[in-house]
Amino acid sequence: MANLAVQKFNRVAVTAFIVCAAAGAIVSALTNRQWPAIAAVLVGLYLLFAIKIVQQWEKGVKLRLGRFVGLRGPGMFMIVPVLETLGLYVDQRVRVTSVTAESTLTRDTVPVDVNAIVFWLVWNAEKAVLEVESYLEAITMSAQSALRESIGRHELAQMITDREALGRELQKILDEKTTPWGITVQSVEIRDVKIPQALEDAMSRQAQAERERQARIILGQAETEISNSFVQAASAYHDNPMALHLRAMNMLYEAIKEKGSMVIVPSSAVETMGLGGSLATAAIAKQS
């Protein structure tokens, strides 16, 4: 962010002023003259306004009589008071800007609210200061405009399922626009896509109906497989009556093996399968 260089004195400049003033006072006291103190104060004032310090992550814009003469920093440097000024401090760290597009229509005419964050940095402080009045405001407005434009080119389903593609498209659009300003957009992330509550309820009901449809399809497929298995089993039993009898005996055994169970079997079925002796034997074994 570009901050106006409000006149503020750093510790080094203040220390230099105090040392000069103290030295002038001592010399004046020893010589019993006033001009050493006045000269020392003037030198201290010069150093107070001349010594500047810029932080590691900043660049200072140096102006001489209103004309740009270069960037200074990071670290300590000196300017010529009155003739030179430090106009702006440009922060060159990665910055984060949040943008919002409210009630914007998608390609399929659905109003959505989209929140996104833009990661950007100033790579050329000179262009950022000279080419645009307020690059922070410019990138915020550009990001908001690009977000609305990109929403209008995508359908709702694409925005919900493929946010990364939307972010990459926004990053490309913004980077092309901000590069002449000495700013690069590193990435754009879509944080949230909000749709009207009524549409959200309708989509929820649609998803539930789709799940029920899939469940019924799966159940129908299972019934078909079971019926096919029954057909194959019936065909096998038709050609082999003994296997059918063994299966019936196994079913009766499974039914009566638990205590307290009762199974009523028609006499015709007992005679047909020859189960009289088998059932009597099972009953005797169970009583014993």
Order of alpha helices (4+ residues) and beta strands (2+ residues): beta-alpha-alpha-beta-beta-beta-beta-beta-beta-beta-alpha-alpha-alpha-alpha-beta-alpha-alpha-alpha-alpha
